[in-house]
Amino acid sequence: MRILVVEDEAPLADAIARGLRREGMAVDVAYDGETGHEKSTVTRYDVVVLDRDLPGMSGDELCKEILSSGALTRVMMLTASGTIEDRVAGLSLGADDYLAKPFAFPELVARVRALARRATPATPPVLAAQDVELDPARRTVSRGGQPIELTRKEFGVLEVLLAAKGSVVSSEELLERVWDENADPFTTTVRVTVMTLRKKLGEPGIIDTVVGSGYRVPSASNGSAED
């Protein structure tokens, strides 16, 4: 999933980003509202973690802009004030969730994951194809009941492909959904990651290459995978 953290306290913003990346998320960071707005208009984020008390363009203004764009992006507001009045005000602006500082990081992660599920078409808690199962919450993958160790990017690619339910996912979309803004758009990293993912998943293969279009994991109605 792709996350944007908009927080003017740089140490806190960077700490949140590092923590979310450790959870396998692709995270971009903006330290002011204007930069956050710019990023949100060019990239489709699943969730924006947004400090309400930003200098310049405030979190309230940015939340309204995201909402008016019609994007499926979900907004979690962070604030130093946790009064009922502040929560009601934030939610009334269109925020999907509200978390007061200081907060427990595991709670932030759980809330971000819950919001991300609402930012895309509903998916089951465990994604599966053939005998491969992926549990996003537990960060586990197994085949035939045997656990498979994947890197964060391999896990992210497989998660996106399984969630697509048989639809083709382009390399560009995989790069946008799994990597952050620092990824080189001309890199072969997606192809290499798919190659190593296929090796770890073993035979029979479950990932199709659709020449000129991208990759897919066929659903039961699509038939079996072929290279």
Residue pairs with C-beta under 8 A, 6 or more apart in sequence:
1 25
1 26
1 46
1 47
1 112
1 113
1 116
1 119
1 156
1 177
2 25
2 26
2 27
2 28
2 43
2 44
2 45
2 46
2 176
2 177
2 180
3 20
3 25
3 26
3 27
3 28
3 45
3 46
3 47
3 48
3 49
3 112
3 116
4 27
4 28
4 29
4 30
4 36
4 39
4 40
4 43
4 45
4 47
4 48
4 49
5 13
5 16
5 17
5 20
5 27
5 28
5 29
5 30
5 48
5 49
6 13
6 29
6 30
6 31
6 32
6 33
6 35
6 36
6 48
6 49
6 50
6 51
6 54
6 59
6 62
7 13
7 16
7 29
7 31
7 49
7 50
7 51
7 54
7 78
8 31
8 32
8 51
8 53
8 54
8 55
9 51
10 31
13 29
13 31
14 29
16 27
16 49
16 108
17 27
17 28
17 29
19 105
19 108
19 109
20 27
20 109
20 112
21 27
21 152
23 109
23 139
24 139
24 152
24 155
24 156
25 112
26 156
26 177
26 178
26 179
26 180
27 180
28 39
28 43
28 45
28 180
28 181
30 36
30 38
30 39
32 54
32 55
32 56
32 57
33 54
33 55
33 56
33 57
33 58
33 59
33 61
33 62
34 56
34 57
36 48
36 50
36 54
36 57
36 62
37 57
37 62
37 65
39 45
39 181
40 48
40 62
40 65
40 66
40 69
40 71
40 73
41 69
43 176
43 181
44 71
44 72
44 73
44 176
45 71
45 73
46 72
46 73
46 74
46 115
46 116
46 119
46 120
47 73
47 74
47 75
47 76
47 112
47 115
47 116
47 119
48 62
48 66
48 73
48 74
48 75
48 76
49 76
49 78
49 108
49 112
50 59
50 62
50 63
50 75
50 76
50 77
50 78
50 95
51 59
51 77
51 78
51 79
52 58
52 59
52 60
52 77
52 78
52 79
52 86
52 90
53 59
53 79
53 80
54 62
59 77
59 79
60 90
60 93
63 75
63 77
63 90
63 93
63 94
63 95
64 93
64 94
66 73
66 75
66 94
67 75
67 93
67 94
72 119
72 120
73 119
74 96
74 97
74 115
74 116
74 118
74 119
75 94
75 95
75 96
75 97
76 95
76 96
76 97
76 98
76 99
76 108
76 111
76 112
76 115
77 90
77 95
77 97
77 98
77 99
78 99
78 100
78 101
78 103
79 86
79 90
79 98
79 99
79 100
79 101
80 100
80 101
81 100
82 100
82 101
86 98
86 100
87 98
87 100
90 98
91 98
96 115
96 118
97 111
97 114
97 115
99 107
99 108
99 111
113 136
113 137
117 123
120 163
123 163
125 135
125 136
125 137
126 133
126 134
126 135
127 133
127 134
127 135
127 136
127 159
127 162
127 163
128 134
128 162
129 162
129 206
129 217
129 218
129 219
130 204
130 206
130 224
131 143
131 144
131 145
132 141
132 142
132 143
132 158
132 162
132 201
132 206
133 141
133 142
133 143
134 140
134 141
134 155
134 158
134 159
134 162
135 141
136 159
139 155
140 147
141 147
141 148
141 150
141 155
141 158
142 148
143 201
143 202
148 200
148 201
149 200
150 158
150 197
150 200
151 193
151 196
153 178
153 179
153 189
153 193
154 193
154 196
154 197
154 200
156 177
156 178
157 174
157 178
157 190
157 193
157 194
157 197
158 197
158 201
158 217
160 169
160 173
160 174
160 177
160 178
161 169
161 207
161 215
161 216
161 217
162 217
164 216
164 217
165 219
166 216
166 217
166 218
166 219
166 221
166 222
167 216
168 210
168 213
168 214
168 215
168 216
169 214
169 215
169 216
170 213
170 214
171 190
171 191
171 214
171 215
172 185
173 214
174 190
174 214
174 215
175 183
175 185
175 187
175 189
175 190
179 189
183 189
194 207
194 209
194 215
197 207
198 205
198 207
201 207
204 224
204 225
205 225
205 226
205 227
206 217
206 218
206 225
207 215
207 216
207 217
207 225
208 215
208 216
208 217
208 218
208 225
208 226
208 227
209 215
209 227
210 216
216 222
217 225
218 224
218 225
